[in-house]
Each structure stands twice: as C-alpha cells, then as structure tokens.
C-alpha cells in the first residue's frame, strides 16, 4: 500500500494543531510500503521527522501564497469538486512515479468542510518542529518576541506593544493575519513566501520569551519549550497538564482581565526569566 495524506490546502494554524499531528499518528499506526504527504510547498519542513522532502507533493503555489484565503482545513476559493480535481492530480503523480495502480494508493485526509470539525487528541501525535537554521538569526536571538495575533483586541495588543517598547528589547513577528504589519520583521523579508514559516519557528525556538494572545502560537511555543506569556480564554488547555502544554513549565496562560492587570502579570513574568 502507498499511503497518501492530504492534499491539505488549509491554514497554518490547523496544519500545526491538526493535520501535522494526525499525519504523524497515521505514520506510526498504519502499515504501508511508501508514504506521501501533499501540502503547501513552504511547509514541507514540518514533516522532516517523517520523510524526505521529495515525498512531500506540493499543491498549487497560488493557493499557498494566498494566506488570507486559507481558513481551517480549506481554501475559500476551492469547492469540494475543485478539491477532488486536486486530489486526482496528486494521485496521478504518485501512480506515474511509483508505477502502481490507483487502487494501490490509500488516501487519508481531513474532512474538506467549512466547519473545521475537531479531531480527537487520541488521533494526534505532537512532536517538536525542526528548527534547523535557514538564516542567520543572531540579531533576533534571546529577544522578547511579540506575536500580535488578532484573537486579542486591538487595544490590548497596543497596550502590550507600548509596554514592550518602553521596557524591553523586542521584535514583532507573525503572518499576514497578525497586526502591526509595518513593524513585522518577517513580513519585510524578500523570501517571505519561501521561508517565513521556517524563520518564525527558528526565531520562536531561540527567543528569550514569546508574548502573544492565547492561540496556536502559544501551542507552538509550548511544543518548542519556549517561555511564553499568553492571555485569553480556555487557558486550561495550555496550563500544566493541559493537552497543549507539552510539559512547558515556562508557560503562563492568563485569563482575560483588564489591561492594567495584564501588564502587571506580564512584567512579573518577564522579570522572572
């Protein structure tokens, strides 16, 4: 049997939270002769612990470049019918490469639906993401990294940014869906599309601490065992013994509160590092 996982055309959040750990789980419980993954070309590095990159088959580049069109497991411009066409094309590539029949290719993927149905934690296996250097990040090492994810209000993000500007050496990173894009050091890079996710994982892994609203960025920090301060709802998932803590003892997940308390807690957290 040839195992094909994907094609995955959704956003980075669900790739890290759902698709990647699902693929890792499948790779360890199924018996197969060869395995392929189909996803965004600039995220092939996420699967370096599973296979060589030549077994990661990329989807159309225009879908990968359009980050704003990626939502949950899907891309807003791709219908169910279009998705089946993409899947057929990927299977044809495998059949030609392996000299096999289509019935020899077993496909596993997330449901291609808008609702982003959750997957059981028992069908996932989380492992740290390879943060092998792809650029010289000496200027960004051991700094406070601020990721202004839109899960928080703009006023709270501005308050945190102003506090960091006054008190700490910090940088701002994030994708096209985060705020303060003019100050984002990653968005300014000429090879943003090709390497931005690698850069951000590398910067997060080498950070003194990360400050961000409670989100999948918090989950990534915990996965990489990077000190992280986050605020928001459902803090229990990221606290000690939470499903997204991954034994990161330097994670402070703080419930929603007024901004004065938020800054006081953040100041204490960074002062204890």
C-alpha positions as CSV (number, residue, x, y, z in Angstrom):
1,X,0.0,0.0,0.0
2,X,1.1,3.6,-0.7
3,X,-0.2,6.0,1.9
4,X,-1.2,9.5,0.8
5,X,-2.1,12.0,3.4
6,X,-3.7,15.1,2.0
7,X,-3.8,17.2,0.0
8,X,-4.0,19.8,2.7
9,X,-4.8,23.3,1.5
10,X,-5.9,25.0,4.7
11,X,-4.2,27.4,7.1
12,X,-1.0,27.1,9.1
13,X,-2.9,27.1,12.4
14,X,-4.8,23.9,11.6
15,X,-1.8,22.3,9.9
16,X,0.1,22.6,13.2
17,X,-2.8,21.8,15.5
18,X,-4.5,19.1,13.5
19,X,-3.1,17.9,10.2
20,X,0.6,17.5,11.1
21,X,0.0,15.6,14.4
22,X,-2.7,13.5,12.5
23,X,-0.1,12.6,9.8
24,X,2.5,11.7,12.5
25,X,0.0,9.5,14.2
26,X,-1.0,7.8,10.9
27,X,2.6,7.2,10.0
28,X,3.1,5.2,13.2
29,X,-0.1,3.1,13.3
30,X,-0.6,2.1,9.7
31,X,1.4,-0.4,7.6
32,X,2.4,0.9,4.2
33,X,5.2,0.4,1.7
34,X,5.7,4.1,1.0
35,X,4.1,7.3,2.2
36,X,3.5,10.7,0.6
37,X,2.2,14.0,2.0
38,X,0.6,16.7,-0.1
39,X,0.5,20.2,1.4
40,X,1.9,23.7,0.9
41,X,5.4,23.7,-0.6
42,X,6.7,26.2,2.0
43,X,5.6,23.9,4.9
44,X,7.3,20.7,3.8
45,X,9.8,21.2,6.6
46,X,7.1,20.4,9.1
47,X,7.3,16.7,8.1
48,X,11.1,16.4,8.2
49,X,10.8,13.9,11.1
50,X,8.6,11.6,9.0
51,X,10.1,11.6,5.5
52,X,12.4,13.3,3.0
53,X,11.0,16.4,1.3
54,X,10.9,14.6,-2.1
55,X,7.9,12.7,-0.8
56,X,6.1,15.9,0.1
57,X,4.0,16.8,-3.0
58,X,3.1,20.5,-3.2
59,X,-0.4,21.8,-4.0
60,X,-0.8,24.8,-6.4
61,X,1.5,27.6,-5.4
62,X,-1.2,30.3,-5.8
63,X,-3.2,28.6,-3.1
64,X,-0.2,28.6,-0.8
65,X,0.6,32.3,-1.4
66,X,-2.9,33.3,-0.7
67,X,-2.7,33.1,3.1
68,X,-5.9,35.1,3.6
69,X,-7.9,32.6,1.6
70,X,-6.8,29.7,3.8
71,X,-9.3,29.1,6.6
72,X,-9.5,26.0,8.8
73,X,-8.9,22.9,6.6
74,X,-9.9,24.5,3.4
75,X,-9.3,27.4,0.9
76,X,-12.2,29.6,0.3
77,X,-11.8,29.6,-3.5
78,X,-11.8,25.8,-3.8
79,X,-15.0,23.9,-3.9
80,X,-15.5,20.2,-3.0
81,X,-15.4,19.5,-6.7
82,X,-12.2,21.5,-7.2
83,X,-10.7,19.7,-4.3
84,X,-11.4,16.3,-5.9
85,X,-9.6,17.5,-9.0
86,X,-6.5,18.4,-7.0
87,X,-6.6,15.1,-5.2
88,X,-6.9,13.2,-8.6
89,X,-3.8,15.2,-9.9
90,X,-1.8,14.2,-6.8
91,X,-2.7,10.6,-7.1
92,X,-1.8,10.6,-10.8
93,X,1.7,11.9,-9.9
94,X,2.1,9.1,-7.4
95,X,0.9,6.4,-9.9
96,X,3.3,7.7,-12.5
97,X,6.2,7.9,-10.1
98,X,5.7,4.5,-8.5
99,X,4.4,2.6,-11.5
100,X,1.4,1.4,-9.5
101,X,-2.4,1.4,-9.9
102,X,-4.7,4.0,-8.4
103,X,-6.2,1.4,-6.2
104,X,-2.8,0.9,-4.5
105,X,-2.9,4.5,-3.2
106,X,-4.8,4.8,0.1
107,X,-5.9,8.3,0.9
108,X,-6.3,9.8,4.4
109,X,-7.2,13.4,4.9
110,X,-9.2,15.8,7.0
111,X,-12.8,16.4,6.0
112,X,-12.9,19.1,3.4
113,X,-15.7,21.2,5.0
114,X,-16.0,24.8,6.2
115,X,-16.9,23.9,9.8
116,X,-13.4,22.7,10.7
117,X,-14.6,19.7,12.8
118,X,-12.3,18.9,15.8
119,X,-10.3,15.8,15.8
120,X,-9.7,13.6,18.9
121,X,-6.4,14.2,20.7
122,X,-6.0,10.4,20.6
123,X,-5.7,10.6,16.8
124,X,-2.8,13.0,17.0
125,X,0.9,12.8,18.0
126,X,2.7,16.1,18.7
127,X,6.4,16.4,18.3
128,X,8.7,19.5,18.3
129,X,9.1,21.2,14.9
130,X,12.6,21.0,13.4
131,X,14.1,24.5,13.8
132,X,17.3,23.9,11.8
133,X,18.8,27.2,10.8
134,X,17.8,28.6,7.5
135,X,19.1,32.1,8.1
136,X,21.4,33.9,10.5
137,X,19.0,35.0,13.3
138,X,21.8,36.3,15.6
139,X,20.0,39.7,15.6
140,X,16.9,38.1,16.8
141,X,18.2,35.6,19.3
142,X,17.5,35.9,23.0
143,X,14.9,38.7,22.5
144,X,11.4,39.1,23.6
145,X,9.2,38.1,20.6
146,X,5.8,39.7,20.3
147,X,3.2,38.0,18.0
148,X,0.1,40.3,17.8
149,X,-2.4,37.7,16.8
150,X,-5.9,39.0,16.1
151,X,-7.5,36.7,18.7
152,X,-7.0,39.7,21.1
153,X,-8.5,43.1,20.8
154,X,-6.5,45.9,19.1
155,X,-6.4,48.0,22.3
156,X,-4.9,45.1,24.3
157,X,-2.3,44.5,21.6
158,X,-1.4,48.2,21.5
159,X,-1.1,48.3,25.3
160,X,1.3,45.3,25.3
161,X,3.3,46.7,22.4
162,X,3.7,50.1,24.2
163,X,4.8,48.3,27.4
164,X,7.4,46.3,25.5
165,X,8.7,49.4,23.7
166,X,9.3,51.2,26.9
167,X,10.8,48.3,28.9
168,X,12.4,45.6,26.7
169,X,14.4,44.8,23.6
170,X,11.8,43.1,21.5
171,X,10.8,42.2,17.9
172,X,7.4,41.6,16.2
173,X,6.8,38.6,14.0
174,X,3.7,36.9,12.6
175,X,2.0,36.0,9.3
176,X,-0.3,38.1,7.1
177,X,-3.2,37.7,9.6
178,X,-1.4,39.4,12.5
179,X,-1.5,43.1,13.4
180,X,1.3,45.8,13.2
181,X,2.4,44.5,9.8
182,X,4.7,47.5,9.3
183,X,6.8,46.5,12.3
184,X,6.9,42.8,11.5
185,X,10.5,41.8,10.8
186,X,9.5,38.6,8.9
187,X,7.0,40.2,6.5
188,X,9.8,42.5,5.4
189,X,11.9,39.7,4.1
190,X,12.2,39.2,0.3
191,X,11.8,35.5,0.6
192,X,8.8,35.7,2.9
193,X,6.8,33.1,0.9
194,X,9.5,30.5,0.6
195,X,10.9,30.6,4.1
196,X,8.7,32.7,6.5
197,X,7.4,29.7,8.5
198,X,10.9,28.3,8.9
199,X,12.1,31.7,10.1
200,X,9.3,32.1,12.6
201,X,9.8,28.6,14.1
202,X,13.5,29.3,14.3
203,X,13.0,32.7,15.9
204,X,10.5,31.3,18.4
205,X,12.8,28.4,19.3
206,X,15.7,30.8,20.1
207,X,13.6,33.5,21.8
208,X,14.1,34.6,25.4
209,X,10.3,34.6,25.6
210,X,7.3,35.0,23.4
211,X,4.4,37.2,24.2
212,X,1.1,36.6,22.3
213,X,-2.6,36.2,22.8
214,X,-3.7,32.7,23.6
215,X,-3.7,31.0,20.2
216,X,-1.9,28.4,18.2
217,X,1.2,30.5,18.6
218,X,1.1,29.6,22.3
219,X,0.8,25.9,21.3
220,X,3.9,26.2,19.1
221,X,5.9,27.8,21.9
222,X,4.9,25.0,24.2
223,X,5.8,22.4,21.6
224,X,9.3,24.1,21.2
225,X,9.6,24.6,25.0
226,X,10.0,28.3,24.7
227,X,8.9,30.6,27.6
228,X,5.6,32.1,26.6
229,X,3.1,34.6,28.1
230,X,-0.4,34.4,26.7
231,X,-3.8,35.8,27.7
232,X,-7.3,34.9,26.6
233,X,-9.9,32.2,27.0
234,X,-9.6,28.5,27.6
235,X,-6.4,28.8,29.4
236,X,-6.6,25.3,30.9
237,X,-5.6,23.7,27.6
238,X,-2.2,25.4,27.8
239,X,-1.6,25.2,31.5
240,X,0.3,22.4,33.3
241,X,-1.4,19.0,32.4
242,X,-3.4,20.7,29.6
243,X,-3.5,19.0,26.2
244,X,-1.4,21.8,24.6
245,X,1.1,22.4,27.4
246,X,3.6,19.6,26.3
247,X,5.4,19.9,29.7
248,X,6.5,23.5,29.1
249,X,7.0,24.7,32.6
250,X,7.6,28.3,31.5
251,X,4.1,28.9,30.0
252,X,1.9,31.4,31.7
253,X,-1.6,31.3,30.3
254,X,-3.5,34.2,31.8
255,X,-7.3,34.6,31.7
256,X,-8.9,37.7,30.2
257,X,-8.7,40.6,32.5
258,X,-8.3,44.4,32.5
259,X,-5.2,45.7,30.8
260,X,-3.6,47.0,34.0
261,X,-3.6,43.6,35.5
262,X,-2.4,42.1,32.2
263,X,0.6,44.4,32.1
264,X,1.4,43.7,35.8
265,X,1.3,40.0,35.2
266,X,3.4,40.3,32.0
267,X,6.0,42.5,33.8
268,X,6.3,39.9,36.6
269,X,6.6,37.0,34.1
270,X,9.4,38.7,32.1
271,X,11.2,39.8,35.3
272,X,11.4,36.2,36.5
273,X,13.1,34.9,33.3
